[in-house]
């Protein structure tokens, strides 16, 4: 889970992943599947273009881990 991977968000309980995901914007080795403990956030992709935008989004003002002003993704491309 270095900077850039897309990972499945969940509640921390087994089989609780749904439609939410997050983009790592720094190295979070504690999320690596080979680190101690169970892997709870499977990686399923990586940002290959526009990573600087993900970093900017990560710096907006938030409360309870949510942006105060909504952020809209106008388009994404999956390859």
N, C-alpha and C positions, 0 to 999 in steps of 0.2 A: 504494500500500500504506500508506495512512494507518491510523489506529486503527479496528479493526472488521471488515475484510474477512476472508473465509475463503479460504485459498489451498491449492493442492495441494502436499503434501509429496513430495519425491523425493530421490534420491541425488545429484543434481547432473548426472547423465548424461541424455542425450536419451532420451525415451520411458520413463522409469523411475518415473513417477507411478503410484500404486496406490490404495489405499483410505484412506491417511492424509491428514489435513489439519491446518492450524494456523490459529489466529486471531491476527491482528496486534493487539497491545495498545499499540503506539506507532507513530509514523510511521517507516517503513523505506523511504525513497525509493530506496535501492539495489536494492530488489526491483521497482520500477516497470518496466513493459514498455518504457517510452520512455527509461530510463536507459541509460548505457553498458553494453555487454555484452548477453548473451542473457538473455531472461526465462526463468527456470527454475521459477517458482512461479506458475502461472496462478491468477488470482482468479476464483472462481465463485459467490461469495455475500457477504453482509454481515450481521453481527449487528445486528438492529433492536430487540431487547429483551433485557435481561439482560446487557448488556455489562459491568456492574460485577462480575458473577460470573466472567466470563472474566478480568478483571484480577486478582481474588482467586486464581483457579487459577494464574495466571502467577507468583504470589509464593510458592507452596508450596516447601518444601525439595526439591531435586532433585539427582540425581547423573547425570552423563553425559546431560544433557538429558531425564531421565525423573524423574517424581515418585517419591520414596522410598516413600510410601504411595499406593496406587492411588486414582485419582479416578474415580467412576462418574457418567456422565450418565444420569439416570433417565428423562428425556424431552427430545425436541427437536421443533420444528415447522418444517417446510419449506414455504414458500409459493411 
